[in-house]
Amino acid sequence: MSDLIKDVQKQTISSGYVFLYELEYASGSIARFCAGVDDDLTDVEFRDSSGNVVTYTALPVEMEGFDFASDGSYSRPTITIANIGSVFSDAIGGLDYQDLIGKRVTRRATLEKYLVGGTGDSGAGNPPVEFPKATYVIDRIASKTFLSITFELAAPFDLAGVKIPRRVIIGGSCPFKYRGAADDVTPINKRGGCNWSQNIIASSTSNVFMNKFDEYIVPISIFSGMSNFSGSSSAGSYYITAEVQEQLNTTGKSTVTITAYWQALVATTDSPSDDLPAKWRRVRVFSPYSASTTYYGYTDSRYNNFVLKSGKLWRVGKFTQVGNSHDSVVQGIHWTEGDVCGKGLKSCSLRFHAKAHGSITGGISTSTNANYPLPFGGFPGVRQKR
């Protein structure tokens, strides 16, 4: 590149500019064109980034409309390609021109002396000497005649629906794969920046499970032998109430009375209710998986049964699972993963600040684990590197 800079800084450039065009018309398939260097329009050879020789077919082609500015809208250049004969059609595998919309076009620029065989050829195995590449995406067919076809191009990040860098970033929503970088994930499989581990709470080996509604999911054994809430509570203790829901079964659905599970956040005489978030929080429960148990789903899927199998939490999917005839407990329409992140800041806080209950095995304390602050004050993995 330094040789190229020296060439263009001279008062007179002794070698002419050459523009080379690459059209990726299918994944891994590239058609290469050049407007030609000599009068006889012979093919041109240049090197790719690995130093290998590639051939550019001589074909009348022109790209214009470039405009680089620091503000305003992006330029939308056009590329016009001769439409005579079958050279272009054959090069793109016989595709209809409409099929090229959304495909990438790259313009390479160099001096003639740096082509293969020229005096400045970098040689086999060496990267080519060229100006920075310009890559665009075909946005539409601007015009088509019996002589030529013209495509209008757009910058890759100037198209509706295109995601950079291939994912949607939403303010206030964590972009990382849940537990993608947890300690129990092998290094080669780590993805993103979420390093939450389910047994991270202080002084405990208990798992912390939650659903996408930011509700803790605790062992059903906590409520063994418990009677319905009787009119008073103590902070941190767990209670049950009766609730009516529509339960799914093999013949449809039926209205049933089920058990609802709660944890008191403060001492109160008020009955458990979702309308009292400062006093009560609803929790869900899981039980060890048993092949002989019937597990139920509900019209309100938040009430679907949870099971723990081989250390992983599962929730009944769309259908009731009848005892002794369960499908394999794998992701599908019958079962779905039970521990799911709500992707909000509250989801992070309730996990990283979770603290084991002081006297209830598997329970969660109403106080927080202040010794484990949220990394960067927000989502894990976004700490600035300085």
BATOR-332832 format. One record per atom (N, C-alpha, C, CB): x, y, z. Coordinates in steps of 0.2 Angstrom, whole numbers, plus 5000, padded with zeros to 4 digits. Glycine has a CB too. Layout:
N
XYZ;...
END
This chain:
386
500449945000;500050005000;500450065000;499550005006;501050065003;501450125004;501750134997;502050115008;501850084992;502150104986;501550134982;502350034982;500950114983;500350144979;500250224981;499750104981;500350234988;500350304990;500850344987;500450304998;501450324986;502050354983;501850374976;502650314983;501550324972;501350324965;500850384964;501050264962;500350384968;499850434967;500050504970;499150414971;500550514973;500850574976;501250614971;501150574982;501450574966;501850604960;501550654956;502150544956;501850694953;501550744949;501250714943;502050804947;501550664940;501250624935;501250554936;501750634928;500650524935;500650444936;500750414930;499850434939;501250374930;501450334924;501050274922;502150324924;500650254927;500250194926;499550214927;500450134931;499050184922;498350204923;497950174928;498050194916;497450194930;496950164935;496650104932;496450214938;496450054936;496150004934;495549984939;496549934933;494949984937;494449964941;494149894940;493850014941;494149854945;493949784945;493249774949;494449734947;492849734947;492149724950;492049654952;491649754945;491749644958;491649574960;490949574962;492149554966;490549524959;489849524961;489749454964;489349524955;489549454970;489349384974;488649374973;489549394982;488549334967;487849314965;487549264969;487849304958;487949224973;487749164977;488249154982;487549104973;488049124988;488549114993;489149074991;488249074999;489749114991;490349084989;490449084982;490349014991;490049114978;490049114970;490149184968;489449084967;490749204965;490849274963;490949274956;491449294967;490649324952;490749344945;491249404945;490149354941;491749404941;492249454941;492249484934;492949424943;492249554934;492249594928;492749644928;491549614926;492949664922;493349724921;493249764915;494149704922;493249824915;493049864908;493549854903;492949934910;494149824905;494649804900;495249854901;494349814893;495849834899;496449884899;496649894892;496949844904;496749844888;496949854882;496449854877;497449794880;496549874871;496049884865;495749824863;496349924859;496049764864;495849704862;495349674867;496349654860;495249704873;494849684878;494949614881;494049684876;495649604882;495849534885;495649534892;496549524883;495549474895;495449464902;496049494906;495249394904;495849514912;496349544917;496449494923;496149614919;497049494925;497249454931;497449494937;497749394929;497249484942;497449514948;497449464954;496949574950;497749484960;497749434965;497249454971;498449444969;497049394974;496549404980;496949424986;496149344980;496649424992;496949444998;497449395000;496449455003;497449334997;497949274999;498449274994;497549214999;498449314989;499049314984;498849274978;499649294987;498249234978;498149194972;497849234966;497649144975;498049204960;497849244954;497049224953;498249214948;496749284951;496049274949;495949314943;495549304955;495449294939;495349324932;494749364932;495349264927;494749424929;494249464928;494049474921;494349534931;493449454919;493249444912;493149524909;492549404912;493349534904;493249594900;492549604898;493749604894;492249654900;491549664899;491449744900;491049624903;491049774895;490949844896;490549854903;490549874890;490849884908;490549894914;490749964917;490649844919;490250004920;490450064923;490050074929;490250124918;490450104934;490150114941;490250194942;490450074946;489750224944;489750304945;489250324950;489650334938;489350384952;488950414957;489250414964;488250374957;489850404965;490150394972;490150474975;490850364971;490050474981;490050534984;490150524992;489350584983;490750544994;490950535001;490850595005;491650505002;490350595010;490250655014;490150635021;489650695012;490350685026;490350675033;489650685036;490750715037;489150705032;488450715034;487950705028;488350785037;487350705030;486850695025;486750625023;487050735018;486350615018;486150545016;486750515013;485550535012;486850445013;487350405009;487250405002;487350335012;487750404998;487650404991;487450344989;488350424987;487050344983;486850274980;487050274973;486050274980;487650244972;487950244965;487650194961;488750224966;487750194955;487450144950;488050104946;487050184945;487850044944;488350004940;487949984934;488649944944;488250004928;487949984922;488349934919;487850044917;488049874917;488449824914;488149804907;488349754918;488549794902;488349784895;487849724895;488949764890;487349724891;486749674891;486749634884;486149704892;487349644881;487449614874;487649544875;487849654870;487349494871;487649424871;487449394878;488349424870;487849344880;487649304886;488249304891;487549234884;488749344890;489349344894;489149354901;489849404892;488749414903;488549424909;488049374912;488249494910;487549354908;487149304910;487449234912;486549294905;487949214908;488249154910;488749164916;488749134904;488949224917;489449224923;489049224929;489749294922;488449244929;488049244935;487549174936;487549304936;487749124932;487449064932;486749064929;487349044939;486549104925;485949114922;485349134926;485749044919;485549174931;485049194936;484649254932;485349224942;484049264934;483649324932;483949384936;482949314934;483949434932;484249494935;483949524941;484249554930;483249504942;482949524948;483149484954;482149504947;483449424953;483749384958;484449414961;483949314956;484649464958;485249494960;485149554966;485649524954;484549564966;484349614972;484549594978;483649644971;484949634982;485249604989;485949574989;484749554992;486149564982;486849544982;487349594982;486949504975;487949574984;488549624986;488949634979;488949604991;489149694978;489549714973;490149754976;489249764968;490749734974;491349764977;491749784971;491749704981;491949854972;492449884967;493149884970;492149954965;493549854966;494249864968;494649904963;494649794968;495149944966;495449994962;496249984963;495250064963;496649984957;497349984958;497650024952;497549904958;498250014951;498650044945;498749984941;499250084947;498849994934;498949944929;499549904931;498949964922;500049934933;500749904935;500749854940;501249964937;500149854944;500149804950;499749744948;499849834956;499449744942;499149684939;499649624939;498749694933;499349564938;499849504937;500149514931;499449444938;500849504931;501249514925;501549584924;500849494919;501249634928;501549704928;502149714932;500949754931;502449764931;503149784934;503049784942;503449844932;502449794944;502349804952;501949744955;501949864953;501849694951;501549634953;501849604960;501549574948;501449604965;501649584972;501949514972;501149594977;501749464967;502049404967;501549354971;502749404971;501649284969;501249234972;501349234980;501449164969;500749224983;500749214990;500749284994;501349174992;500849344990;500849404993;500149444992;501449444991;499949484997;499349514996;499449574990;499049555002;498849584987;498949634981;499049704983;498349634977;499249744979;499349824980;498749854977;500049844977;498349884981;497749914979;497449964984;497149854978;496950004981;496650054985;496150024990;496350114981;495850054995;495350024999;494750004995;495150065004;494449944996;493849924993;493249954994;493749844994;492749964990;492149994991;491549934990;491950054987;491249924995;490749864994;490049894995;490849815000;489549874991;488849904991;488449844989;488749954985;487749854990;487249804990;486749824984;486849794996;486649784980;486149794974;485449804977;486149744969;485149874977;484549884980;483949884975;484549954982;484049894968;483549894964;483849894957;482949944965;483349874952;483549884945;483349954943;483249824940;483849994941;483650064939;483450074932;484250114940;483750034927;483450034920;483749974917;483750094917;483349954912;483549894908;483349904901;483249824911;483849894896;483749904889;484049844886;484049974886;484049844879;484349794875;485049794875;484049784868;485349854877;486049874877;486349864884;486149944874;486049874889;486349874896;485849864901;486749934897;486049854907;485649854913;485949894918;485549774915;485649934922;485949974927;485649954934;485750054925;486049944939;485849934945;485949994950;486149864948;485450004954;485650054959;485850024966;484950104961;486450054968;486750014974;486650054980;487450014973;486650024986;486650064993;487150034997;485950044996;487350075002;487850055007;487549995011;488050115012;487949945013;487649885017;487249905023;488149845019;487349965026;487049985032;486450035031;487550015037;486350045024;485850095022;485250065019;486150145017;485049995021;484549965019;484049945025;484749895016;483349945023;482849935028;482949865030;482149955026;482949855037;482949785040;483549755041;482549745035;484149785038;484749755039;485049765046;485249785034;485349715049;485549725056;486349725056;485349665060;486549775060;487249785061;487449785068;487549855057;487849735071;488249685067;487849625067;488949675069;487249615063;486849555062;486449545068;487249505060;486249595072;485849585078;485549645079;486249555084;484949645082;484549705084;484749725091;483849695084;484949795092;485149815098;484549865100;485849855098;484249845106;483649885109;483849915115;483049835109;483749975116;483950005123;483549975128;483750085122;483949965134;483649935140;483549855139;482949965141;483749825134;483649755133;484349725132;483149735127;484549675136;485149635135;485249605128;485249585141;485749615125;485849585118;486149515118;486249635114;486449495124;486849435124;486349375125;487349435130;486649315123;486349255124;486349235131;486749195120;485849215134;485749205141;486249145143;485049185143;486649165148;487149115151;487649095145;486849055154;487749135140;488149115134;488849105136;488049155129;489049145141;489749145144;489849125151;490049215143;489449085153;489449055160;490049015161;488749025162;490249005168;490848975169;490748895167;490948975177;490148875167;490048795166;490048785158;489448775169;490048835154;490148825147;490848825145;489748885143;490948775141;491648765138;491848825134;491748695134;492548835135;492748905131;492648905124;493548905132;492648845121;492548845113;491748865112;492748785110;491348855117;490648865115;490348925118;490248805118;490748965122;490549025125;490349075119;491149065129;489749115121;489449165116;489249225120;488949135112;489449285118;489249345121;489549355127;488449345121;489149395131;489449425137;489149405144;489549495137;488549365143;488149345149;488549295153;487449325148;488849305159;489249255163;488849235169;489949285165;488249245169;487849225175;487849145175;487049245174;487949125181;487949055183;487449045188;488649025186;487048985187;486448985191;486548965199;486048925189;487148945200;487248935208;487748985210;487548865209;487749045208;488149105209;488049135216;488249155204;487449125219;487249155225;487749135231;486549145227;487849185235;488349175240;488249125245;488449245244;488749085247;488649035253;488148985251;488549065259;488048965245;487548915243;487748875237;486848945243;487548815236;487548775230;486948775227;487948705231;486448805230;485748795227;485748835220;485248825231;485348815215;485248845209;484748905210;485048795204;484848955206;484349005205;483949005198;484649075207;483348985198;482948985192;482449035192;482648915191;482349065186;481849115185;481549105178;482149185186;480949135177;480549135171;480649205168;479849115172;480349215162;480449275158;480049335161;480249265151;479649315166;479249365169;479649385176;478549345171;480249365177;480649385182;480349355189;480749465183;480049295189;479849265195;480349205197;479149235193;480449205203;480949155205;480549085205;481149165212;480949035203;480648965203;480948925208;480648935196;480648905213;480948875219;480748795220;480848915226;481048755224;480848685225;480148685228;481348655229;479748635226;479048635229;479148605236;478648585224;479648575237;479748545244;479748595250;480448515245;479848665248;479748715253;479048725256;479948785249;478548705252;477848705254;477548645256;477448735248;478048595257;477748525259;477348535266;478348475260;476748505266;476348505272;476048575274;476648485278;476148625270;475948695272;475148705270;476348745268;474848745275;474148765274;474048835271;473748765281;473448845268;473348915265;473548965270;472648915263;473749025267;473849085271;473249095276;473949145266;473449115282;472949115288;472849185290;473149075293;473149235287;473049305290;473649345292;472549305295;474249315293;474849355295;475449325292;474849365303;475949365291;476549335288;477149365291;476549355280;477749335290;478349355293;478849365286;478749315298;479249415286;479649435281;480049375279;480049495282;480049365272;480549305270;480249235269;481149305273;479649225273;479349165273;478849155267;478849155280;478749085266;478349065260;477649045262;478749015256;477149065258;476449045259;476149025253;476149105262;475548995254;475148965248;474448995249;475148895248;474148995243;473449015243;473048975237;473249095241;472448975237;472048935232;471848985226;471448905235;471848965220;471749005215;471348965209;472349035212;470948995205;470548955200;470948975193;469848985200;471048925189;471348925183;471048875178;472148925183;471148885172;470948845167;471548795165;470648875160;471448735167;471948685166;471848645159;471948635172;472348635155;472248595149;472348515151;472848615144;471948475147;471948405148;471948375141;471448385153;471848305141;471848265135;471248285131;471948195136;470748305134;470048315130;469948385129;469548285134;470348435131;470248505131;470448545137;469448515130;469948575140;470148615146;469648605151;470348685144;469848625157;469348625163;469548675168;469248555166;469048705172;469148745177;469348715183;468548795178;469948725186;470148685192;470348735197;470648635191;470448715204;470748755209;471448735210;470348755216;471948775210;472648755210;472948795216;472948765204;473548775218;473948805223;474348865220;474348755227;474348925223;474748975221;475248985226;474349045220;475849005224;476449005229;476749085229;477048965226;476849105236;477049165237;477649175242;476449205240;477949225242;478449245247;478349315250;479249245245;478249325257;478149385260;478749425260;477849375267;478749485257;479349535257;479349565264;479349585252;478849575267;478749615274;478249575278;478649685273;478249585285;477749565289;477149605287;477949565297;476549565286;475949595284;475349555286;475949615277;474749585286;474149545287;473749545281;473749575293;474049575276;473649585269;473749515266;473949635265;473249495263;473249425259;473749435253;472549405257;474049375251;474549385245;474149405239;474849315244;474449445235;474149475229;474649505225;473649525231;474549495218;475049535213;474949605213;474849505206;474449635217;474249705217;474649735223;473549715218;475049695227;475449715232;476149705232;475149695239;476549725226;477149705225;477649725230;477449735218;477549775234;477949795240;477949745246;477849865242;477449705246;477349665252;477349585250;476649675255;477249575243;477249505241;477549495234;476449475241;477849435233;478049425227;477849345225;478849425226;477549335219;477349275217;477949235215;476849275211;477949165217;478549125215;478149065211;478949105221;478549035207;478348965204;478748915207;478548975196;478548855206;478848795209;479048745204;478448765215;479548705206;479748645202;479848585206;480448655198;479748525203;479848465207;480248415203;479148425208;480648375206;481048325202;480648285197;481348275207;480848275191;480548245186;480348165188;480948245179;479748145186;479548075187;479148055181;479148075194;479347995179;479047975173;478247955174;479347915170;478147945180;477447915182;476947975184;477447865187;477248035184;476748095186;476448125180;477248145190;475848155180;475548185175;475748265176;474748175175;475948295171;476148365172;475648405167;476848375170;475448465170;474948505167;475148565164;474348515172;474748585159;474848655156;474248695157;475048645148;474248755156;473648795158;473548845152;473748835164;472948875151;472848925146;473248985147;472048945146;473449005154;473949045155;474549015157;473749095162;475049015152;475648965152;476048985158;476048975146;476049035161;476449055167;476348995173;476349125170;475748965172;475648915178;475848845176;474848915179;476048835170;476248765167;476748735172;476548775160;476748675173;477148635178;477948645176;476948565179;478348645181;479048645180;479348585183;479448705183;479848555179;480148495182;480948505181;479948425178;481348475186;482048475186;482248405184;482348495193;482648395178;482848335175;483548345174;482448305169;484048305177;484748305175;485048375176;484848275168;484848405181;485048475183;484848525178;485848475182;484348515174;484048565169;483348575171;484248545162;483148635171;482448655172;482048655166;482348725176;481448615166;480948615160;480248635162;480948545157;479948665157;479248685158;478748645153;479148755158;478148625155;477748595151;477548645145;477048575154;477548625139;477448665133;476748675132;477748635127;476448655126;475748675124;475248615126;475748675117;475548555128;475048505130;475248475136;475148455124;474748445140;474748415146;475148345145;474048395149;475648335149;476048275149;475748215153;476848285151;475448165151;475148115154;475648065157;474648075150;475548045164;476048005167;476147935163;475847985174;476747915163;476947855159;476947855152;476547795162;476747915149;476747915142;477147985139;476047915139;477548015144;477948075142;478348065136;478348095148;478348115131;478848115126;479548135129;478648175121;480048125126;480748135128;480748205131;481248125123;481048225136;481048285139;481648325135;481248285147;481448355130;481848395125;481448455123;482148355119;481848505120;481548565118;481048545112;482048615115;480448565112;479948555107;479248585109;479948475106;478748555106;478048575107;477848555114;477548555102;478148495117;477848465123;478248495129;477948395123;478848515128;479348535133;479648595131;479748485136;479848645135;480248705134;480648715140;479848765132;481248755138;481648765144;481348815149;482348805141;481448795155;481048835161;481448895163;480948785166;482048895163;482448945166;482548995160;483148925169;482249045160;482249095154;482349165157;481649095149;482749205153;482949275155;482449325152;483649295153;482249375156;481749425154;482149475150;481449455160;482749475150;483249515146;483249595148;482949515138;482949605154;482949675156;483449685162;482249695158;483549745164;483949755169;483749725176;484049835170;483049725177;482849695183;482949615183;482049705183;482949585177;483149515176;483849505179;483049495169;484349545177;485049545179;485049555187;485449595175;484749605189;484749625196;484549565201;484349685198;483949535199;483649485203;484149415203;482949465201;484549405198;484949355198;485649365201;485149335190;485949415199;486649435202;486549455209;486949485198;486049485212;485949505218;485549455223;485549565219;485449395220;485049345224;485549315230;484849285219;485149305235;485549285241;485149225244;485549335246;485549175246;485149115249;484849125255;485749055250;484249095256;483849105262;484249075268;483149075261;484149115274;484549095279;484349025283;484549145284;483749005282;483448945285;483048905281;483048975291;482848925275;482448875271;482848855265;481848915268;482948785264;483348755259;483048775252;483448685260;483448795248;483248815241;482848875241;482748755239;482748915246;482348975246;482849035245;482048985253;482549095243;482849155241;482749205247;482649175234;483249235249;483149285254;482849345251;483849305257;482549385255;482249455253;482749505253;481649475258;483349495256;483849545256;484349525250;484349545263;484749575248;485149565242;485849555244;485049625238;486249525239;486949505239;487349565237;487149445235;487449615242;487849675240;488549665238;487749725246;488749605239;489449595238;489549575230;489749535242;489049565227;489049555220;488749605215;488749475218;489049655214;488749715210;488649695203;489149775211;488149725200;488149715192;488749735189;487449745190;489049695185;489649725181;489449785177;489849665176;489849835177;489649895173;489049935175;489749885166;488749905181;488149935183;487549915179;488150015183;487649865175;487049845170;487149775168;486949895164;487049765162;487049705159;487749675160;486849695152;487849605161;488549575162;488849575155;488449505165;489549585155;489949585149;490049645146;489649535145;489749705148;489749765144;490249815148;489149795143;490649785152;491149825156;491649855151;491549785161;491749925151;492249955147;492949925148;492250025148;493249915142;493949895142;494449955141;494149835137;494849975146;495250035145;495950015145;495150085150;
END
